[in-house]
Amino acid sequence: MNNKALAGKVAVVSGGNGGVGSAITTRLINDGAQVAILDLTERQDVSGGELLSIACDVTSPESVERSLERVRGAFGTIQVLVNAAGILGPVASAVEIDVDAWRLVIEANLTSTFVCCKAIAVEMINAGYGRIINIASVQGKEGTSLAGPYAASKAGVIAFTKTLGKELASTGVLVNCITPTAVDTGMFHEIAIERRADMLARIPMGRFCSAHEVAAMTAWLAGDQCSFSTGAVFDLSGGRSSY
Ligand SMILES: NC(=O)c1ccc[n+]([C@@H]2O[C@H](COP(=O)([O-])OP(=O)(O)OC[C@H]3O[C@@H](n4cnc5c(N)ncnc54)[C@H](O)[C@@H]3O)[C@@H](O)[C@H]2O)c1
């Protein structure tokens, strides 16, 4: 008998090609899940029956629906959704950002989360079981100068997680989010060195988060051990945002 924590579970990971998303994908597979990545490009290095990679724009309901049909055809009913797709957007003062740049970030980070949740939640409700994990950010709690659309989008992800968690609380579908501080991977490398030093100075543990730490918390939230938390915000900030 396979007694891995996520044995028999089917998971969808948006943004699974990215730094954080690929660490989450690897962890969920190691814990026994079958994982489908939805990301802008299809991965060419996929082998083994437990991973499916699908090119998908997760801001588009049509693209997501098409992709989910393939996931269901290959793996069956989906029990776990991880929303990790996202972009950093412009590093500039809010008064300098044009509305198209603003919309792009809100679409990629917040609308995509709504679209994927909406597309998968109904089958979870019907099955009486599901785990949704949204990757937000500490910036959504604090607001960050020079990252207005990003911080606002992540605050939206936090509020949407709380809302959906409450709406689905009695259905067996748990909805939670994680608020990491800077993770030393992926979009973090788009941030200027001086800005990174400032970010590091605000983390009491004196180091950045690792993608493996995000993956470990995601794996716990994706499994049966997580049973009485929903609409909750899980901190991963090394003591920075202790609220
Ligand atoms: N790296 C950090 O410092 C950090 C900190 C806190 C939260 N986060 C969050 O973690 C998540 C992953 O970040 P990362 O550092 O791995 O970034 P990343 O750039 O490495 O990965 C993001 C992935 O999302 C995909 N993506 C973007 N728009 C998409 C779309 N419309 N459709 C499908 N896929 C799309 C990209 O192709 C990419 O593979 C993001 O939501 C980010 O906001 C990151």
The ligand as an SDF file (V2000), in Angstrom:
LIG
                    3D

 44 48  0  0  0  0  0  0  0  0999 V2000
    9.9650   34.8530   -5.7510 N   0  0  0  0  0  0  0  0  0  0  0  0
    9.5160   35.5850   -4.7450 C   0  0  0  0  0  0  0  0  0  0  0  0
   10.2550   36.3450   -4.1220 O   0  0  0  0  0  0  0  0  0  0  0  0
    8.0860   35.4590   -4.3050 C   0  0  0  0  0  0  0  0  0  0  0  0
    7.7220   35.9130   -3.0210 C   0  0  0  0  0  0  0  0  0  0  0  0
    6.3870   35.8230   -2.6120 C   0  0  0  0  0  0  0  0  0  0  0  0
    5.4520   35.2760   -3.4800 C   0  0  0  0  0  0  0  0  0  0  0  0
    5.8310   34.8510   -4.7150 N   0  0  0  0  0  0  0  0  0  0  0  0
    4.7920   34.3140   -5.5900 C   0  0  0  0  0  0  0  0  0  0  0  0
    5.1120   32.9810   -5.9400 O   0  0  0  0  0  0  0  0  0  0  0  0
    4.5960   32.7010   -7.2500 C   0  0  0  0  0  0  0  0  0  0  0  0
    5.7200   32.1520   -8.1240 C   0  0  0  0  0  0  0  0  0  0  0  0
    6.7770   33.1050   -8.1900 O   0  0  0  0  0  0  0  0  0  0  0  0
    8.2120   32.7060   -8.7720 P   0  0  0  0  0  0  0  0  0  0  0  0
    9.2160   33.4310   -7.9770 O   0  0  0  0  0  0  0  0  0  0  0  0
    8.3140   31.2390   -8.9040 O   0  0  0  0  0  0  0  0  0  0  0  0
    8.1520   33.4060  -10.2020 O   0  0  0  0  0  0  0  0  0  0  0  0
    8.4980   32.8110  -11.6350 P   0  0  0  0  0  0  0  0  0  0  0  0
    8.5140   33.9690  -12.5440 O   0  0  0  0  0  0  0  0  0  0  0  0
    9.6800   31.9280  -11.5670 O   0  0  0  0  0  0  0  0  0  0  0  0
    7.2290   31.8700  -11.9360 O   0  0  0  0  0  0  0  0  0  0  0  0
    5.9890   32.3660  -12.2940 C   0  0  0  0  0  0  0  0  0  0  0  0
    5.4060   31.4160  -13.3260 C   0  0  0  0  0  0  0  0  0  0  0  0
    4.0830   31.8590  -13.6530 O   0  0  0  0  0  0  0  0  0  0  0  0
    3.9100   31.6920  -15.0350 C   0  0  0  0  0  0  0  0  0  0  0  0
    2.8480   32.5830  -15.5120 N   0  0  0  0  0  0  0  0  0  0  0  0
    2.8120   33.9380  -15.4860 C   0  0  0  0  0  0  0  0  0  0  0  0
    1.6910   34.3910  -16.0590 N   0  0  0  0  0  0  0  0  0  0  0  0
    1.0030   33.2950  -16.4600 C   0  0  0  0  0  0  0  0  0  0  0  0
   -0.2200   33.0960  -17.1510 C   0  0  0  0  0  0  0  0  0  0  0  0
   -0.9910   34.1290  -17.5430 N   0  0  0  0  0  0  0  0  0  0  0  0
   -0.6180   31.8380  -17.4260 N   0  0  0  0  0  0  0  0  0  0  0  0
    0.1440   30.7810  -17.0490 C   0  0  0  0  0  0  0  0  0  0  0  0
    1.3070   30.8990  -16.3990 N   0  0  0  0  0  0  0  0  0  0  0  0
    1.7370   32.1400  -16.1260 C   0  0  0  0  0  0  0  0  0  0  0  0
    5.2620   32.0470  -15.6410 C   0  0  0  0  0  0  0  0  0  0  0  0
    5.3940   31.5330  -16.9530 O   0  0  0  0  0  0  0  0  0  0  0  0
    6.2080   31.4030  -14.6320 C   0  0  0  0  0  0  0  0  0  0  0  0
    6.5490   30.0780  -14.9840 O   0  0  0  0  0  0  0  0  0  0  0  0
    4.0150   34.0220   -7.7690 C   0  0  0  0  0  0  0  0  0  0  0  0
    2.6280   34.0570   -7.5470 O   0  0  0  0  0  0  0  0  0  0  0  0
    4.6980   35.0530   -6.9130 C   0  0  0  0  0  0  0  0  0  0  0  0
    3.9430   36.2290   -6.8130 O   0  0  0  0  0  0  0  0  0  0  0  0
    7.1160   34.9080   -5.1440 C   0  0  0  0  0  0  0  0  0  0  0  0
  1  2  1  0
  2  3  2  0
  2  4  1  0
  4  5  1  0
  4 44  2  0
  5  6  2  0
  6  7  1  0
  7  8  2  0
  8  9  1  0
  8 44  1  0
  9 10  1  0
  9 42  1  0
 10 11  1  0
 11 12  1  0
 11 40  1  0
 12 13  1  0
 13 14  1  0
 14 15  2  0
 14 16  1  0
 14 17  1  0
 17 18  1  0
 18 19  2  0
 18 20  1  0
 18 21  1  0
 21 22  1  0
 22 23  1  0
 23 24  1  0
 23 38  1  0
 24 25  1  0
 25 26  1  0
 25 36  1  0
 26 27  1  0
 26 35  1  0
 27 28  2  0
 28 29  1  0
 29 30  1  0
 29 35  2  0
 30 31  1  0
 30 32  2  0
 32 33  1  0
 33 34  2  0
 34 35  1  0
 36 37  1  0
 36 38  1  0
 38 39  1  0
 40 41  1  0
 40 42  1  0
 42 43  1  0
M  CHG  2   8   1  16  -1
M  END
$$$$
